[in-house]
């Protein structure tokens, strides 16, 4: 077997770095609207004249479009050039945000037209991000790639949340979508660095081994669904929990902002560790810290305890996620395409979590029950991912 020459190895490493850059940038700009939703909601109401129902429907529509995009994108990735898919999706995403900016600059934009436009834009954005997710699964250090995939989203969202009040004051909400379109135009040539596709491993497995692998893949998808089910419910009502515990709106907002920074740190640490650590222990640490954060919110809490619990929870959430995704990618015989289906589990957990939390809270707003349920679901997620947790690469 011939050994690759030094120039060939260096070229491959340069190609992988460029692909990683494309994964980070496209995945950061794609879900930016949903990640900055708290800052956009008030502008939609004040500037565009929407009511609360319309705003809620608009964001639900964008999240639904992301979920709906998963299966078509998965099938397209099995048949077509990934660069072509990413290029088309990126172009449609650019145009969608450009037209959104134009429509929002009108005195009274029609809600139906805007909703349809945002649905198509989110559908395209999801296809682009899913190609990047599949590409991350093909890179030599998948855990590091998934960690940077999360980090890029969090860092850009945090920067935008700081910039948006000034931006809206001077140029209105339409300027935000115009900037997204301009940034997308600048990075769009990076689609050429993405792989053309990947090859499935078609080697037949013995029946018992194939059944065992299928079971582990199903457990991995279940683990991600439960992971997001556990966190999305409590995170949605984190501000309300603080209010009921007598913590001021300003203090709770500062605590949640600090928690977001800890989320960046968690994803960055997971990226730094990459494949060097023992994944089973690292996952156990992440889940334990998440559970500790939830436990810290039980009962009567002070502002400092709320801050520490929120920071521990968000750090653990983003620290554990890259290892969760890499655990599934280790069992991917479809060349990075299987991990794309994890988006269905993510969207499912995000969609069901707030509804489940609202049902558990009921009219009594019993956060104790919600927190205990979230801890139980978190534990079930860990048990589901445990059979896949060992390092295989």
C-alpha positions as CSV (number, residue, x, y, z in Angstrom):
1,X,0.0,0.0,0.0
2,X,1.5,3.3,-1.1
3,X,2.1,6.1,1.5
4,X,0.6,9.5,0.5
5,X,3.3,12.1,-0.3
6,X,3.8,15.1,1.9
7,X,2.3,17.6,-0.7
8,X,-0.8,15.3,-1.0
9,X,-1.2,15.2,2.8
10,X,-0.8,19.0,3.0
11,X,-3.3,19.5,0.2
12,X,-5.9,17.2,1.9
13,X,-5.4,19.1,5.2
14,X,-5.8,22.5,3.5
15,X,-9.0,21.2,1.8
16,X,-10.4,20.0,5.1
17,X,-9.7,23.4,6.8
18,X,-11.5,25.2,4.0
19,X,-14.5,22.8,4.3
20,X,-14.5,23.4,8.0
21,X,-14.6,27.1,7.5
22,X,-17.5,26.7,5.1
23,X,-19.3,24.5,7.7
24,X,-18.8,27.1,10.4
25,X,-19.9,30.2,8.4
26,X,-22.9,28.7,6.6
27,X,-24.2,27.0,9.7
28,X,-23.8,30.3,11.7
29,X,-25.7,32.5,9.3
30,X,-28.4,30.0,8.5
31,X,-30.4,29.8,11.8
32,X,-29.6,33.4,12.8
33,X,-33.2,34.6,12.7
34,X,-34.4,31.9,15.1
35,X,-31.4,32.4,17.4
36,X,-32.0,36.2,17.6
37,X,-35.8,35.8,17.9
38,X,-36.0,37.7,21.3
39,X,-34.7,40.8,19.6
40,X,-36.9,40.5,16.5
41,X,-40.2,39.9,18.2
42,X,-40.7,43.4,19.5
43,X,-39.7,44.9,16.2
44,X,-42.2,42.8,14.3
45,X,-44.9,44.1,16.7
46,X,-43.8,47.7,16.9
47,X,-42.5,48.3,13.4
48,X,-44.5,45.9,11.2
49,X,-47.7,46.0,13.2
50,X,-48.1,42.3,13.9
51,X,-49.9,40.9,16.9
52,X,-48.6,38.2,19.2
53,X,-50.3,35.4,17.3
54,X,-48.8,36.4,14.0
55,X,-45.3,36.7,15.5
56,X,-45.7,33.2,17.1
57,X,-47.0,31.8,13.9
58,X,-44.2,33.3,11.9
59,X,-41.4,31.7,14.0
60,X,-43.2,28.4,14.2
61,X,-43.5,28.5,10.4
62,X,-39.7,29.0,10.1
63,X,-39.0,26.1,12.5
64,X,-41.5,23.9,10.7
65,X,-39.8,24.7,7.4
66,X,-36.5,23.6,8.8
67,X,-38.0,20.3,9.9
68,X,-39.8,19.7,6.6
69,X,-36.6,20.4,4.7
70,X,-34.8,17.5,6.3
71,X,-36.1,14.5,4.3
72,X,-36.0,16.1,0.9
73,X,-32.4,17.3,1.6
74,X,-31.4,13.9,2.8
75,X,-32.8,12.3,-0.4
76,X,-31.1,15.0,-2.6
77,X,-27.8,14.4,-0.9
78,X,-28.0,10.7,-1.9
79,X,-28.5,11.6,-5.5
80,X,-27.0,15.0,-6.4
81,X,-23.8,16.9,-6.0
82,X,-23.6,18.5,-2.6
83,X,-22.0,21.6,-4.0
84,X,-24.9,22.1,-6.4
85,X,-27.5,21.6,-3.5
86,X,-25.6,24.1,-1.3
87,X,-25.2,26.6,-4.1
88,X,-28.8,26.6,-5.0
89,X,-30.0,26.6,-1.4
90,X,-27.6,29.4,-0.5
91,X,-28.7,31.5,-3.5
92,X,-32.4,31.1,-2.6
93,X,-31.6,31.9,1.1
94,X,-29.8,35.1,-0.1
95,X,-32.7,36.1,-2.3
96,X,-35.3,35.3,0.4
97,X,-33.6,37.6,2.9
98,X,-33.1,40.3,0.3
99,X,-36.9,40.2,-0.6
100,X,-37.7,40.0,3.2
101,X,-35.7,43.2,3.7
102,X,-37.5,44.9,0.8
103,X,-40.9,43.8,2.0
104,X,-40.3,44.9,5.6
105,X,-39.3,48.3,4.4
106,X,-42.8,48.8,2.9
107,X,-45.3,50.8,5.0
108,X,-47.6,47.8,5.5
109,X,-46.2,44.5,4.4
110,X,-48.8,41.8,3.8
111,X,-48.5,39.1,6.5
112,X,-49.4,36.2,4.1
113,X,-46.7,37.1,1.6
114,X,-44.1,37.6,4.3
115,X,-45.0,34.3,5.9
116,X,-44.7,32.5,2.6
117,X,-41.4,34.2,1.9
118,X,-40.0,33.3,5.3
119,X,-41.1,29.7,4.9
120,X,-39.2,29.3,1.6
121,X,-36.2,31.1,3.0
122,X,-36.1,28.8,6.1
123,X,-36.5,25.8,3.9
124,X,-33.5,26.8,1.8
125,X,-31.5,27.7,4.9
126,X,-32.1,24.3,6.4
127,X,-30.9,22.6,3.2
128,X,-27.7,24.6,3.2
129,X,-27.1,23.9,6.9
130,X,-27.8,20.2,6.5
131,X,-25.3,19.9,3.7
132,X,-22.8,21.5,6.1
133,X,-23.8,19.1,8.9
134,X,-23.2,16.1,6.5
135,X,-19.8,17.6,5.5
136,X,-18.9,17.9,9.2
137,X,-19.6,14.2,9.6
138,X,-17.1,13.3,6.9
139,X,-14.2,15.4,8.3
140,X,-11.4,13.5,10.1
141,X,-12.2,15.0,13.5
142,X,-16.0,15.0,13.5
143,X,-16.4,15.9,17.1
144,X,-14.3,19.1,16.6
145,X,-16.3,20.0,13.5
146,X,-19.6,19.5,15.3
147,X,-18.3,21.6,18.2
148,X,-17.3,24.5,15.9
149,X,-20.6,24.0,14.1
150,X,-22.4,24.9,17.3
151,X,-19.8,27.5,18.4
152,X,-20.2,29.5,15.2
153,X,-24.0,29.8,15.6
154,X,-23.7,30.9,19.2
155,X,-21.0,33.5,18.7
156,X,-22.6,35.1,15.7
157,X,-26.0,35.2,17.5
158,X,-24.4,36.8,20.6
159,X,-22.7,39.4,18.4
160,X,-25.9,40.2,16.6
161,X,-27.9,40.5,19.7
162,X,-25.5,43.2,20.9
163,X,-25.6,45.0,17.5
164,X,-29.3,44.8,16.8
165,X,-30.7,47.5,19.1
166,X,-28.4,50.1,17.5
167,X,-29.1,48.7,14.0
168,X,-32.9,48.9,14.5
169,X,-32.7,52.4,16.0
170,X,-31.0,53.7,12.9
171,X,-32.3,51.6,10.0
172,X,-35.2,49.5,11.2
173,X,-35.7,45.7,11.2
174,X,-35.3,45.4,7.4
175,X,-31.6,46.3,7.7
176,X,-31.0,43.0,9.7
177,X,-32.2,40.9,6.8
178,X,-30.3,43.0,4.3
179,X,-27.1,42.3,6.3
180,X,-27.8,38.6,6.3
181,X,-28.2,38.7,2.5
182,X,-24.9,40.6,2.1
183,X,-23.0,38.3,4.4
184,X,-24.4,35.3,2.5
185,X,-23.3,36.8,-0.8
186,X,-19.7,37.2,0.6
187,X,-19.4,33.6,1.7
188,X,-21.4,31.9,-1.0
189,X,-18.2,31.0,-3.1
190,X,-17.2,28.7,-0.2
191,X,-19.8,26.2,-1.5
192,X,-17.1,25.2,-4.1
193,X,-15.0,23.9,-1.2
194,X,-17.7,21.4,-0.1
195,X,-17.4,17.8,-1.1
196,X,-19.3,16.7,-4.2
197,X,-20.8,13.9,-2.1
198,X,-19.9,10.8,-0.2
199,X,-20.1,7.1,-0.8
200,X,-22.2,4.7,1.2
201,X,-20.5,1.7,2.7
202,X,-22.3,-1.1,0.8
203,X,-20.4,-4.0,2.3
204,X,-23.1,-6.4,3.6
205,X,-23.1,-7.0,7.4
206,X,-24.1,-10.2,9.1
207,X,-27.8,-10.1,10.0
208,X,-27.2,-9.9,13.8
209,X,-24.6,-7.2,13.3
210,X,-26.9,-5.2,11.0
211,X,-29.7,-5.4,13.5
212,X,-27.4,-4.3,16.3
213,X,-26.2,-1.3,14.3
214,X,-29.8,-0.3,13.4
215,X,-30.8,-0.5,17.0
216,X,-27.9,1.7,18.0
217,X,-28.7,4.3,15.3
218,X,-32.4,4.3,16.6
219,X,-31.1,4.8,20.1
220,X,-28.9,7.7,19.0
221,X,-31.8,9.4,17.3
222,X,-33.9,8.9,20.4
223,X,-31.2,10.3,22.6
224,X,-31.0,13.5,20.6
225,X,-34.8,13.8,20.6
226,X,-34.9,13.4,24.4
227,X,-31.9,15.7,24.9
228,X,-33.7,18.6,23.1
229,X,-37.0,17.7,24.7
230,X,-35.4,18.0,28.1
231,X,-33.7,21.3,27.5
232,X,-36.2,23.2,25.2
233,X,-39.0,23.0,27.7
234,X,-37.2,24.5,30.7
235,X,-35.2,27.0,28.6
236,X,-38.4,28.4,27.1
237,X,-39.8,29.2,30.5
238,X,-36.5,30.1,32.2
239,X,-37.5,33.8,32.4
240,X,-40.9,33.0,33.9
241,X,-39.3,30.7,36.5
242,X,-37.1,33.7,37.6
243,X,-40.1,36.0,37.8
244,X,-42.0,33.6,40.0
245,X,-39.0,33.2,42.3
246,X,-38.9,37.0,42.8
247,X,-35.8,37.6,40.6
248,X,-36.1,40.9,38.7
249,X,-36.3,41.0,34.9
250,X,-33.0,42.8,34.6
251,X,-31.2,40.2,36.8
252,X,-32.7,37.3,35.0
253,X,-31.8,38.8,31.6
254,X,-28.2,39.3,32.7
255,X,-28.1,35.7,34.0
256,X,-29.4,34.3,30.7
257,X,-26.9,36.4,28.8
258,X,-24.1,35.1,30.9
259,X,-25.4,31.6,30.4
260,X,-25.3,32.2,26.6
261,X,-21.6,33.1,26.9
262,X,-21.1,29.9,28.9
263,X,-22.8,28.0,26.0
264,X,-20.1,29.4,23.7
265,X,-17.4,28.2,26.1
266,X,-19.0,24.7,26.3
267,X,-19.1,24.2,22.5
268,X,-15.5,25.6,22.2
269,X,-14.2,23.2,24.9
270,X,-15.8,20.3,23.1
271,X,-14.2,21.4,19.9
272,X,-10.8,21.7,21.6
273,X,-11.1,18.2,23.1
274,X,-12.3,16.6,19.9
275,X,-11.4,13.0,19.6
276,X,-8.7,13.1,22.2
277,X,-10.9,12.4,25.2
278,X,-12.9,9.3,26.2
279,X,-16.4,10.2,24.8
280,X,-18.3,8.1,27.3
281,X,-16.8,10.0,30.2
282,X,-17.2,13.4,28.5
283,X,-20.9,12.6,27.8
284,X,-21.4,11.5,31.4
285,X,-19.8,14.8,32.5
286,X,-22.0,16.9,30.2
287,X,-25.2,15.1,31.3
288,X,-24.3,15.3,34.9
289,X,-23.7,19.1,34.7
290,X,-27.0,19.5,32.9
291,X,-28.8,17.6,35.6
292,X,-27.0,19.7,38.3
293,X,-28.1,22.9,36.6
294,X,-31.7,21.7,36.6
295,X,-31.4,20.6,40.2
296,X,-30.0,24.0,41.1
297,X,-33.3,25.6,40.0
298,X,-35.5,23.6,42.4
299,X,-37.2,25.3,45.3
300,X,-36.6,28.9,46.4
301,X,-33.6,30.3,44.7
302,X,-31.5,33.5,44.9
303,X,-30.3,35.5,42.0
304,X,-26.8,34.0,42.3
305,X,-28.1,30.5,42.4
306,X,-30.2,31.2,39.4
307,X,-27.1,32.5,37.6
308,X,-24.9,29.6,38.4
309,X,-27.6,27.0,37.6
310,X,-28.4,28.7,34.2
311,X,-24.7,28.9,33.3
312,X,-24.0,25.2,34.3
313,X,-27.1,24.1,32.3
314,X,-26.2,26.0,29.1
315,X,-22.5,25.1,29.3
316,X,-23.3,21.4,29.6
317,X,-25.9,21.6,26.8
318,X,-23.5,22.8,24.2
319,X,-20.6,20.8,25.6
320,X,-22.5,17.5,25.3
321,X,-24.1,18.1,21.9
322,X,-21.0,17.7,19.7
323,X,-20.2,14.3,21.4
324,X,-23.8,13.2,20.8
325,X,-23.6,14.0,17.1
326,X,-20.2,12.4,16.7
327,X,-21.5,9.2,18.5
328,X,-24.1,8.9,15.7
329,X,-21.6,9.7,13.0
330,X,-19.4,6.8,14.1
331,X,-22.2,4.5,13.0
332,X,-22.9,6.3,9.8
333,X,-22.3,4.0,6.8
334,X,-23.8,6.6,4.5
335,X,-20.8,8.9,4.3
336,X,-22.1,11.7,6.6
337,X,-25.7,11.6,5.4
338,X,-27.1,9.8,8.3
339,X,-26.3,12.6,10.8
340,X,-28.5,14.8,8.6
341,X,-31.5,12.9,9.9
342,X,-30.6,14.0,13.4
343,X,-32.1,17.3,12.4
344,X,-35.5,15.7,12.5
345,X,-34.9,14.6,16.1
346,X,-33.6,18.1,17.0
347,X,-36.6,19.8,15.5
348,X,-39.0,17.3,17.1
349,X,-37.5,17.9,20.5
350,X,-37.6,21.7,20.0
351,X,-41.2,21.6,18.9
352,X,-42.6,19.2,21.5
353,X,-40.5,20.5,24.5
354,X,-42.3,23.9,25.1
355,X,-45.8,22.2,24.7
356,X,-44.9,19.5,27.1
357,X,-43.5,22.1,29.6
358,X,-46.7,24.2,29.3
359,X,-48.8,21.1,30.0
360,X,-46.7,20.1,33.0
361,X,-46.8,23.7,34.4
362,X,-50.6,23.8,34.0
363,X,-52.5,26.6,35.8
364,X,-50.5,26.1,39.0
365,X,-47.1,26.9,37.3
366,X,-45.5,24.0,39.3
367,X,-41.9,24.3,38.1
368,X,-40.8,21.6,40.5
369,X,-42.7,19.0,38.4
370,X,-41.3,20.4,35.2
371,X,-37.7,20.4,36.5
372,X,-38.0,16.8,37.8
373,X,-39.5,15.7,34.5
374,X,-36.6,17.4,32.6
375,X,-34.1,15.6,34.8
376,X,-35.8,12.3,34.2
377,X,-35.8,12.9,30.4
378,X,-32.2,14.0,30.5
379,X,-31.3,10.7,32.3
380,X,-33.2,8.7,29.7
381,X,-31.3,10.5,26.9
382,X,-28.0,9.5,28.5
383,X,-29.0,5.9,28.8
384,X,-30.0,5.9,25.2
385,X,-26.7,7.3,24.0
386,X,-24.6,5.1,26.3
387,X,-24.4,2.1,23.9
388,X,-22.9,4.4,21.2
389,X,-20.6,6.4,23.5
390,X,-17.4,4.5,23.1
391,X,-14.8,6.0,20.7
392,X,-14.7,4.0,17.4
393,X,-12.4,6.3,15.3
